[in-house]
Amino acid sequence: MNLSRILIRTSGLGATVLGLFAAIGCGNGSTNIIHTTGNYSNASLNGTYVYEVHGDSLGGFYREVGAFTADGAGNITAGSDDSSFNSGGLPVNFTGSYTIGNDGTGFVTFNSSAVAQGGAITLAITLVSSSKVDLMEADALAFGGGTAELQSSTAAPTGTFVFRLHQEAAAPSPTLSASDVGVFTVSAGSVSAGMLDENLGGTSNQFAITGGTFNAPGTLGRGTATITDNGPFSTTLVYYVANSGKLILLVSNNSAVGSGSAEAQTGAVSGGLSGNYAFGSTGDDAFSGGFFAGSATVGSFTASGGAINPFTFDTMQDGSYSNGTDSGTYTATANGRVSVSLNSGSPEVFWMVSPARAFFLIDSGNEVEDGTADLQTVNSFSNSTMNGQFAMVMGGINLNFVNFVGDFARIGPMNFNGSGKLTLAELVNDSSSGVGAQPPPGGGLTGSYQVDSSTGRIVGTLSNSSGGLDLAMYAVSGSDAYVLQTDGGLVTSGTVSLQH
């Protein structure tokens, strides 16, 4: 998605496909209707929302951040968009429209005079709530997913923030990808101190942050920033304020493609990890003979007294699936940095946002992968832990095509019935089709799920008349989980969140 680069992008989806979000399918002459529920409407989207979308287009990988204002009546009255296609440039302003069905699914269309001949881009959406929205590019030329959240502040950032960036084209070296995780302190617009860990194309380094600036935000909470390390290197950023404790970031150095977020560090983080955590991560291994977006992992682990045991994971690496267990050790420092050594894997570095949340990267010479970990809030999981209608968003790549690597994203409502029955009504944007977001062949999917009581691992199996879908999920709680598709030849992952 990029407002400044797509020509004559109009959408014929609108309310027609909105009705298909109920997943009426006709594969092999059959009809499979998945009934979804809810009390959402256009009024549910009301206020200013800060968003981040990332994925691939026919022109390469992109990262995009911005904000839009919805009036509760189907109109986008203002918007500001920054992307990796206009790095270092001015934001693109836009207006638009949206439609939301009672199950929280719908479409948002952004129009802009900067788009040639009055074109448009369309995002398929699923509301988690009036404060959080899952997003998927719905056009035929780009494929990606993301989230938007209700903006509650536009004040200049102040305090200590933990941040995470993933760059398909790294600012220090655009031919390599990079993961950056670290901490900085900002006061009165100046960055005074911090540290960062970086995996640049398989080479790991640790840097001190020596300075920088956060210019005061303006319209829709947009600002610009610079973070300087002792490499020495200066990363330039566009940021949008989501709230007083969260910033959405876009790397704006020339030729860079990267984005991420920063969250205020809170609580007693000097002890590092403690308890049971679920996590999800994604990354690239193109530099080692693999693919961009070629790796994704979900899992859970128990951390206590410097030991990690067990560490349970499901991973896709260039379309090959594996799962297993591991163990290891960790050490923590007062600033919230945690060094993890797994017995059979690459070292990992966690930066504690709070005792219940962390950003991390993998110090691997073969891949550049990073993610988030959240403290599990359930002591003993069961099928009844997952009960209700959840918003799902996933993105990644499809390696099952003969002549090219395809891009793939899905969004929609997933229903857990609390006793092992699972259904999914989704839209899929598959680059092989060339038509944008559509219901899958065969319509809605039905199946089953099973929850492991100790790890929170959920195995889900779904199918319709045209095929199947296998998922591994790790629950943070009864409301949120990380999800990975485990079918061979695909690398797609994301989240599921209980609608409310």
C-alpha positions as CSV (number, residue, x, y, z in Angstrom):
1,M,0.0,0.0,0.0
2,N,1.4,3.4,-0.9
3,L,-0.7,6.5,-1.6
4,S,1.9,8.1,-3.7
5,R,2.9,5.3,-6.0
6,I,-0.3,3.4,-7.1
7,L,-1.9,4.7,-10.2
8,I,-5.7,4.6,-10.8
9,R,-6.3,2.1,-7.9
10,T,-10.1,1.9,-7.5
11,S,-12.0,-0.7,-5.7
12,G,-15.0,-2.7,-6.8
13,L,-15.2,-4.5,-3.5
14,G,-17.2,-2.2,-1.2
15,A,-20.4,-3.5,0.2
16,T,-20.5,-6.4,-2.3
17,V,-17.6,-8.3,-0.8
18,L,-18.6,-7.0,2.7
19,G,-21.5,-9.4,2.4
20,L,-19.1,-12.2,1.5
21,F,-17.4,-11.8,4.8
22,A,-20.1,-14.2,6.0
23,A,-18.1,-16.7,3.9
24,I,-20.7,-17.9,1.5
25,G,-18.7,-20.3,-0.7
26,C,-19.6,-22.5,-3.7
27,G,-16.5,-24.6,-4.2
28,N,-17.3,-27.9,-6.0
29,G,-20.9,-26.9,-6.2
30,S,-21.4,-26.8,-2.5
31,T,-22.3,-23.9,-0.1
32,N,-20.5,-23.4,3.2
33,I,-21.9,-20.6,5.3
34,I,-20.1,-19.5,8.4
35,H,-22.3,-17.3,10.6
36,T,-20.6,-14.5,12.3
37,T,-22.1,-12.2,14.9
38,G,-21.6,-8.8,16.6
39,N,-23.1,-5.4,17.3
40,Y,-20.7,-3.3,15.3
41,S,-21.6,-0.6,12.8
42,N,-20.1,2.4,11.1
43,A,-20.4,4.2,14.5
44,S,-17.9,1.8,16.0
45,L,-15.1,3.4,14.1
46,N,-15.0,6.9,15.5
47,G,-12.0,9.1,16.2
48,T,-8.4,9.2,15.0
49,Y,-6.5,6.0,14.5
50,V,-2.8,5.5,14.2
51,Y,-1.8,2.6,11.9
52,E,1.1,0.5,10.6
53,V,0.9,-1.8,7.6
54,H,3.8,-3.9,6.1
55,G,4.0,-6.3,3.3
56,D,5.0,-6.7,-0.3
57,S,3.9,-5.1,-3.6
58,L,4.8,-5.7,-7.2
59,G,7.5,-3.1,-6.6
60,G,9.0,-4.8,-3.6
61,F,8.6,-4.7,0.2
62,Y,7.0,-1.7,1.8
63,R,6.4,-0.2,5.3
64,E,3.7,2.3,6.0
65,V,2.6,4.3,9.0
66,G,0.0,7.1,9.4
67,A,-3.2,8.3,11.0
68,F,-6.8,8.8,9.8
69,T,-9.9,10.3,11.4
70,A,-13.2,8.5,11.1
71,D,-16.4,10.4,11.8
72,G,-18.6,7.4,13.0
73,A,-20.8,7.8,9.9
74,G,-18.7,6.2,7.1
75,N,-16.4,9.1,6.3
76,I,-12.6,9.5,6.6
77,T,-12.4,13.2,7.1
78,A,-8.6,13.5,7.4
79,G,-5.5,11.4,7.0
80,S,-1.7,11.5,6.9
81,D,0.4,8.7,5.4
82,D,4.2,8.1,5.4
83,S,5.7,5.1,3.6
84,S,9.1,3.7,2.5
85,F,8.3,4.9,-1.0
86,N,8.5,8.5,0.1
87,S,11.3,8.2,2.7
88,G,12.5,11.5,3.9
89,G,9.6,13.3,2.0
90,L,6.4,14.9,3.0
91,P,3.4,12.9,4.2
92,V,0.6,12.2,1.8
93,N,-2.8,13.7,3.0
94,F,-6.0,11.9,2.2
95,T,-9.7,11.5,2.9
96,G,-11.9,8.5,2.2
97,S,-14.8,6.3,3.3
98,Y,-15.5,3.1,5.2
99,T,-18.2,0.5,5.7
100,I,-18.5,-1.9,8.7
101,G,-20.8,-4.8,9.1
102,N,-22.3,-6.1,12.3
103,D,-19.5,-8.6,12.8
104,G,-16.9,-5.9,12.7
105,T,-15.6,-6.7,9.2
106,G,-15.6,-4.1,6.4
107,F,-13.5,-1.9,4.2
108,V,-11.7,1.4,4.5
109,T,-10.9,3.3,1.3
110,F,-8.3,6.1,1.2
111,N,-8.5,8.7,-1.6
112,S,-5.8,11.3,-2.3
113,S,-5.1,14.0,-4.9
114,A,-1.5,12.7,-4.8
115,V,-2.7,9.5,-6.4
116,A,-2.8,9.8,-10.2
117,Q,-6.3,10.4,-11.7
118,G,-8.1,10.2,-8.4
119,G,-7.3,6.6,-7.6
120,A,-7.9,4.8,-4.3
121,I,-6.5,2.1,-2.1
122,T,-8.7,-0.2,0.0
123,L,-8.0,-2.0,3.2
124,A,-10.1,-4.9,4.5
125,I,-10.6,-4.6,8.2
126,T,-11.8,-6.5,11.2
127,L,-12.5,-4.6,14.4
128,V,-11.2,-6.1,17.7
129,S,-13.0,-3.2,19.4
130,S,-13.7,0.4,18.8
131,S,-10.1,1.1,19.9
132,K,-8.2,-1.6,17.9
133,V,-8.6,-2.6,14.2
134,D,-6.8,-5.3,12.2
135,L,-5.9,-4.3,8.6
136,M,-5.2,-6.1,5.4
137,E,-4.4,-4.6,2.0
138,A,-7.3,-5.5,-0.2
139,D,-6.0,-4.4,-3.6
140,A,-4.5,-6.6,-6.3
141,L,-1.1,-4.9,-6.4
142,A,0.0,-5.1,-2.8
143,F,-0.3,-7.6,0.0
144,G,0.2,-6.9,3.6
145,G,-1.3,-6.7,7.1
146,G,-1.2,-4.5,10.1
147,T,-3.1,-2.8,12.9
148,A,-4.6,0.5,13.8
149,E,-5.4,1.8,17.3
150,L,-7.4,4.7,18.6
151,Q,-5.2,7.8,19.3
152,S,-5.7,9.1,22.8
153,S,-2.8,11.7,22.9
154,T,-0.8,13.9,20.5
155,A,1.6,15.1,23.1
156,A,5.3,15.1,22.6
157,P,7.0,11.9,23.9
158,T,8.8,12.0,27.2
159,G,10.4,9.3,29.3
160,T,12.1,6.0,28.7
161,F,10.9,3.9,25.7
162,V,11.8,0.4,24.6
163,F,11.7,0.2,20.8
164,R,11.8,-2.4,18.0
165,L,12.5,-1.9,14.3
166,H,12.5,-4.4,11.5
167,Q,14.1,-3.2,8.2
168,E,14.0,-5.2,5.0
169,A,16.4,-2.6,3.6
170,A,18.5,-1.4,6.6
171,A,19.4,2.3,6.9
172,P,23.1,1.5,7.5
173,S,23.3,-0.9,4.5
174,P,20.2,-1.0,2.2
175,T,21.3,-4.3,0.6
176,L,20.8,-6.1,4.0
177,S,17.9,-6.5,6.4
178,A,18.1,-5.6,10.1
179,S,16.5,-6.1,13.4
180,D,16.9,-3.4,16.1
181,V,15.8,-3.6,19.7
182,G,16.7,-1.3,22.5
183,V,15.9,1.5,24.8
184,F,16.2,5.3,24.8
185,T,15.2,8.2,27.1
186,V,13.7,11.4,25.7
187,S,13.2,14.7,27.5
188,A,12.2,18.1,26.1
189,G,12.7,16.8,22.6
190,S,16.3,15.5,23.2
191,V,17.4,11.9,23.4
192,S,19.8,11.7,26.3
193,A,20.8,8.0,26.7
194,G,20.1,4.5,25.6
195,M,21.4,1.2,24.1
196,L,20.4,-0.9,21.1
197,D,21.1,-4.4,19.9
198,E,21.2,-5.0,16.2
199,N,21.3,-7.9,13.8
200,L,22.4,-6.5,10.5
201,G,22.4,-9.2,7.8
202,G,23.4,-11.9,10.3
203,T,26.1,-9.8,12.1
204,S,25.2,-8.9,15.6
205,N,26.3,-5.7,17.4
206,Q,25.5,-3.7,20.5
207,F,25.7,0.1,20.4
208,A,25.3,2.9,22.9
209,I,22.7,5.6,21.9
210,T,24.6,8.9,22.3
211,G,21.9,11.4,21.3
212,G,19.1,12.4,19.0
213,T,16.0,14.5,18.8
214,F,12.2,14.1,18.8
215,N,10.7,17.2,17.2
216,A,7.3,18.2,18.5
217,P,4.4,16.4,16.8
218,G,2.0,18.4,14.6
219,T,-1.2,17.5,12.8
220,L,-2.6,14.0,13.7
221,G,0.3,13.5,16.1
222,R,3.0,13.2,13.4
223,G,6.6,14.1,14.2
224,T,10.1,13.5,13.0
225,A,13.1,12.1,15.1
226,T,16.7,11.1,14.9
227,I,18.5,8.5,17.0
228,T,22.3,8.5,17.0
229,D,24.5,5.6,18.1
230,N,28.2,5.2,18.6
231,G,28.6,3.1,15.4
232,P,28.5,5.9,14.5
233,F,25.2,6.1,12.7
234,S,22.0,8.3,12.8
235,T,18.7,6.6,12.1
236,T,16.0,9.1,11.0
237,L,12.4,8.4,11.8
238,V,8.9,9.6,11.2
239,Y,6.7,8.9,14.2
240,Y,3.0,9.0,15.1
241,V,1.8,9.3,18.7
242,A,-0.8,6.6,19.5
243,N,-0.9,7.5,23.2
244,S,1.4,8.8,25.9
245,G,3.0,5.4,26.1
246,K,3.3,4.3,22.5
247,L,4.8,5.6,19.3
248,I,4.5,4.1,15.8
249,L,7.8,4.5,13.9
250,L,8.9,4.5,10.2
251,V,12.6,4.6,9.2
252,S,13.0,7.5,6.9
253,N,16.7,7.3,5.8
254,N,17.1,7.3,2.0
255,S,16.6,3.8,0.5
256,A,15.5,2.3,3.9
257,V,12.5,0.1,4.3
258,G,11.6,-0.4,7.9
259,S,9.1,0.3,10.7
260,G,8.3,-0.6,14.2
261,S,7.1,0.9,17.5
262,A,8.3,2.3,20.8
263,E,6.5,1.7,24.2
264,A,7.1,3.4,27.5
265,Q,9.1,1.3,29.9
266,T,7.2,0.7,33.1
267,G,7.5,-1.4,36.3
268,A,10.4,-3.2,37.8
269,V,12.3,-4.5,34.8
270,S,15.7,-5.1,36.4
271,G,14.8,-8.7,37.2
272,G,14.2,-9.4,33.5
273,L,11.9,-12.3,32.6
274,S,9.8,-14.1,35.2
275,G,6.9,-16.4,34.5
276,N,5.3,-17.9,31.5
277,Y,5.4,-16.0,28.2
278,A,3.9,-16.5,24.7
279,F,5.7,-15.0,21.8
280,G,5.7,-14.4,18.0
281,S,8.4,-13.3,15.7
282,T,9.1,-12.9,11.9
283,G,12.1,-12.2,9.8
284,D,14.2,-12.5,6.7
285,D,17.0,-14.9,5.6
286,A,17.5,-13.8,2.0
287,F,21.2,-13.0,2.6
288,S,21.8,-16.7,3.5
289,G,20.1,-18.2,0.4
290,G,16.5,-18.0,1.7
291,F,13.7,-15.5,1.2
292,F,12.6,-12.1,2.5
293,A,9.9,-12.8,5.1
294,G,11.1,-16.4,5.0
295,S,10.9,-17.1,8.7
296,A,8.2,-17.0,11.4
297,T,8.0,-18.5,14.8
298,V,5.4,-18.7,17.6
299,G,5.9,-20.3,21.0
300,S,5.9,-20.1,24.8
301,F,8.5,-20.5,27.5
302,T,8.8,-20.5,31.3
303,A,11.5,-18.2,32.8
304,S,12.5,-18.5,36.5
305,G,15.6,-17.9,38.5
306,G,17.9,-17.6,35.4
307,A,16.6,-20.8,33.7
308,I,14.3,-21.2,30.7
309,N,12.6,-24.5,30.7
310,P,10.6,-25.5,28.7
311,F,10.9,-23.4,25.6
312,T,8.2,-24.7,23.1
313,F,8.0,-23.5,19.6
314,D,6.5,-23.9,16.1
315,T,8.4,-22.4,13.2
316,M,8.3,-22.0,9.4
317,Q,11.6,-21.6,7.7
318,D,11.4,-21.0,3.9
319,G,8.2,-23.0,3.8
320,S,9.5,-25.9,5.9
321,Y,7.6,-26.5,9.2
322,S,9.1,-27.8,12.4
323,N,8.1,-27.8,16.1
324,G,9.9,-28.8,19.2
325,T,11.2,-27.9,22.7
326,D,14.4,-26.4,24.1
327,S,15.8,-25.0,27.3
328,G,18.4,-22.5,28.3
329,T,19.5,-19.8,30.6
330,Y,19.2,-16.0,30.9
331,T,20.8,-13.0,32.6
332,A,19.3,-9.6,33.2
333,T,20.7,-6.1,33.7
334,A,19.2,-3.2,35.5
335,N,18.1,-1.3,32.3
336,G,15.8,-4.2,31.3
337,R,18.1,-6.0,28.9
338,V,18.0,-9.8,29.1
339,S,20.5,-12.1,27.3
340,V,19.0,-15.5,26.6
341,S,21.1,-18.6,25.6
342,L,19.1,-21.6,24.3
343,N,20.9,-24.9,24.3
344,S,20.2,-25.8,20.7
345,G,19.4,-22.4,19.2
346,S,20.9,-19.0,18.5
347,P,21.2,-16.5,21.4
348,E,18.3,-14.0,21.8
349,V,18.2,-10.6,23.4
350,F,15.1,-9.3,25.1
351,W,14.4,-5.7,26.2
352,M,11.7,-5.6,28.9
353,V,8.9,-3.0,28.2
354,S,7.5,-4.1,31.5
355,P,7.6,-7.3,33.6
356,A,4.7,-8.6,31.4
357,R,6.0,-7.6,28.0
358,A,9.2,-7.6,26.0
359,F,10.7,-6.9,22.5
360,F,13.3,-9.3,21.3
361,L,15.6,-10.3,18.4
362,I,17.5,-13.4,17.5
363,D,21.3,-13.1,17.3
364,S,21.6,-15.5,14.3
365,G,24.1,-15.5,11.5
366,N,21.5,-17.1,9.2
367,E,18.4,-15.0,9.7
368,V,17.2,-11.6,10.9
369,E,14.1,-12.2,13.1
370,D,12.5,-10.2,15.8
371,G,9.2,-10.1,17.7
372,T,7.3,-9.6,21.0
373,A,6.6,-11.7,24.1
374,D,3.7,-11.3,26.5
375,L,3.2,-12.8,30.0
376,Q,0.6,-15.5,30.0
377,T,-2.2,-14.6,32.3
378,V,-3.8,-18.1,32.6
379,N,-2.2,-20.7,34.9
380,S,-3.9,-23.7,33.3
381,F,-5.3,-23.6,29.7
382,S,-8.1,-25.7,28.3
383,N,-10.4,-25.6,25.3
384,S,-12.8,-23.5,27.3
385,T,-10.1,-20.8,27.6
386,M,-10.7,-19.9,23.9
387,N,-14.4,-19.1,23.6
388,G,-16.0,-16.5,21.4
389,Q,-15.4,-14.6,18.1
390,F,-11.8,-13.5,17.5
391,A,-10.4,-11.1,14.9
392,M,-7.6,-12.7,13.0
393,V,-4.9,-11.1,10.7
394,M,-2.0,-12.9,9.1
395,G,0.5,-12.1,6.4
396,G,3.5,-13.6,4.7
397,I,4.7,-15.4,1.6
398,N,3.6,-18.4,-0.5
399,L,6.3,-20.6,-2.0
400,N,4.1,-23.1,-3.7
401,F,4.1,-21.4,-7.1
402,V,6.3,-22.8,-9.9
403,N,7.8,-19.6,-11.3
404,F,7.7,-17.1,-8.4
405,V,7.4,-16.4,-4.7
406,G,3.8,-15.2,-4.0
407,D,2.6,-12.9,-1.3
408,F,-0.3,-13.9,0.9
409,A,-2.5,-12.3,3.6
410,R,-5.7,-13.2,5.3
411,I,-8.2,-11.4,7.7
412,G,-11.5,-12.2,9.2
413,P,-13.5,-13.5,12.2
414,M,-12.5,-16.8,13.8
415,N,-14.9,-18.5,16.2
416,F,-13.9,-20.8,19.1
417,N,-16.9,-22.5,20.7
418,G,-15.1,-23.3,24.0
419,S,-15.3,-27.0,23.5
420,G,-13.1,-27.8,20.5
421,K,-15.1,-26.5,17.5
422,L,-13.5,-23.9,15.3
423,T,-14.8,-21.9,12.3
424,L,-13.3,-19.2,10.1
425,A,-14.8,-16.7,7.8
426,E,-12.0,-15.0,6.0
427,L,-10.9,-12.8,3.1
428,V,-7.6,-13.8,1.4
429,N,-5.4,-11.6,-0.7
430,D,-3.2,-14.0,-2.8
431,S,-0.8,-12.6,-5.4
432,S,-1.4,-15.6,-7.7
433,S,-5.0,-14.5,-8.2
434,G,-4.3,-11.0,-9.3
435,V,-7.8,-9.8,-8.1
436,G,-7.2,-8.5,-4.5
437,A,-9.1,-9.7,-1.4
438,Q,-11.6,-12.5,-2.0
439,P,-13.3,-15.2,0.1
440,P,-11.3,-18.5,-0.3
441,P,-12.4,-21.1,-2.8
442,G,-15.0,-23.3,-1.0
443,G,-16.1,-20.5,1.3
444,G,-15.9,-20.6,5.1
445,L,-13.8,-23.2,6.9
446,T,-14.9,-25.5,9.7
447,G,-12.8,-27.7,12.0
448,S,-11.5,-28.3,15.5
449,Y,-9.0,-27.1,18.0
450,Q,-7.1,-28.5,21.0
451,V,-5.4,-26.5,23.7
452,D,-2.4,-27.8,25.7
453,S,-3.0,-27.1,29.4
454,S,0.6,-26.2,30.3
455,T,2.0,-24.3,27.3
456,G,-1.1,-22.6,25.9
457,R,-0.3,-24.2,22.5
458,I,-3.4,-24.5,20.3
459,V,-3.6,-26.8,17.4
460,G,-6.3,-25.8,14.9
461,T,-7.4,-27.7,11.8
462,L,-9.8,-26.2,9.3
463,S,-11.1,-27.2,5.9
464,N,-13.8,-26.7,3.3
465,S,-14.6,-28.3,0.0
466,S,-11.5,-26.9,-1.7
467,G,-8.8,-27.6,0.9
468,G,-7.5,-27.2,4.4
469,L,-5.7,-24.8,6.7
470,D,-3.6,-25.9,9.7
471,L,-2.6,-23.5,12.5
472,A,-0.5,-23.4,15.6
473,M,-1.4,-20.8,18.1
474,Y,0.0,-19.8,21.5
475,A,-2.4,-18.1,23.9
476,V,-1.4,-15.1,26.0
477,S,-4.8,-15.2,27.6
478,G,-8.4,-16.1,26.7
479,S,-8.4,-12.9,24.6
480,D,-5.1,-13.0,22.6
481,A,-2.9,-15.4,20.8
482,Y,0.0,-15.6,18.3
483,V,-0.8,-17.7,15.3
484,L,1.3,-19.5,12.6
485,Q,0.1,-21.4,9.5
486,T,1.9,-24.8,9.5
487,D,1.1,-26.0,6.0
488,G,4.2,-26.6,3.9
489,G,5.3,-24.0,1.4
490,L,3.9,-21.1,3.3
491,V,5.3,-18.6,5.8
492,T,2.3,-16.7,7.2
493,S,1.8,-15.6,10.8
494,G,-0.1,-13.0,12.9
495,T,-2.5,-12.7,15.8
496,V,-6.0,-13.5,16.9
497,S,-7.8,-11.2,19.4
498,L,-11.2,-11.6,21.1
499,Q,-13.7,-9.1,19.8
500,H,-15.4,-6.9,22.4
